[in-house]
């Protein structure tokens, strides 16, 4: 993985390490020893961002019942993981349950598209 990240800036050297089939520990040591004198802190080219178009839609649907989920976690002493498992295994029941809870405690979900 280190060799793949270093190939962003140094593709020829990384390619040679791949062709030689060198021990991975020795490869990491070589990168650290040779680049520590060149860079005093991690360079910006190491941090690459990948923006996926589907993330916004998932965030909207998962955060629409956020207040109701907080209420359920506090009231019934349930973890986030248990709620996410319930949502993945029984999505229809989960949505109807969250809707009834949000109606009972007075939460209005304006951003939620009813299915």
DAZICOR-V498857 format. One record per residue. RES is the residue in three letters. D_LAST is the distance of its C-alpha to the last C-alpha in Angstrom with 2 decimals. Layout:
((RES & D_LAST) (RES & D_LAST))
This chain:
((UNK & 42.35) (UNK & 44.92) (UNK & 46.56) (UNK & 43.32) (UNK & 42.77) (UNK & 46.42) (UNK & 46.17) (UNK & 44.24) (UNK & 47.51) (UNK & 50.13) (UNK & 49.08) (UNK & 52.61) (UNK & 53.47) (UNK & 50.22) (UNK & 50.81) (UNK & 54.29) (UNK & 53.01) (UNK & 50.66) (UNK & 53.53) (UNK & 56.00) (UNK & 53.82) (UNK & 55.10) (UNK & 54.28) (UNK & 51.00) (UNK & 52.64) (UNK & 55.47) (UNK & 53.13) (UNK & 51.29) (UNK & 54.69) (UNK & 55.90) (UNK & 52.92) (UNK & 53.37) (UNK & 57.14) (UNK & 57.24) (UNK & 54.38) (UNK & 55.12) (UNK & 58.17) (UNK & 56.26) (UNK & 53.26) (UNK & 53.57) (UNK & 49.82) (UNK & 46.83) (UNK & 46.59) (UNK & 43.51) (UNK & 43.13) (UNK & 42.18) (UNK & 38.89) (UNK & 36.62) (UNK & 33.03) (UNK & 30.30) (UNK & 27.29) (UNK & 24.26) (UNK & 21.70) (UNK & 18.73) (UNK & 19.56) (UNK & 18.05) (UNK & 14.48) (UNK & 14.96) (UNK & 16.62) (UNK & 13.97) (UNK & 11.30) (UNK & 14.20) (UNK & 15.82) (UNK & 13.13) (UNK & 14.08) (UNK & 17.67) (UNK & 19.43) (UNK & 17.91) (UNK & 18.85) (UNK & 22.30) (UNK & 22.71) (UNK & 21.90) (UNK & 24.27) (UNK & 26.99) (UNK & 26.69) (UNK & 26.48) (UNK & 28.33) (UNK & 25.72) (UNK & 25.80) (UNK & 23.21) (UNK & 23.72) (UNK & 22.97) (UNK & 19.62) (UNK & 18.80) (UNK & 20.04) (UNK & 17.91) (UNK & 14.77) (UNK & 15.99) (UNK & 17.17) (UNK & 14.60) (UNK & 11.19) (UNK & 9.44) (UNK & 12.42) (UNK & 12.57) (UNK & 9.26) (UNK & 10.29) (UNK & 13.78) (UNK & 13.29) (UNK & 11.58) (UNK & 14.57) (UNK & 17.00) (UNK & 16.06) (UNK & 16.42) (UNK & 19.69) (UNK & 21.18) (UNK & 20.19) (UNK & 18.06) (UNK & 16.04) (UNK & 13.34) (UNK & 13.69) (UNK & 12.59) (UNK & 9.16) (UNK & 6.33) (UNK & 3.79) (UNK & 0.00))
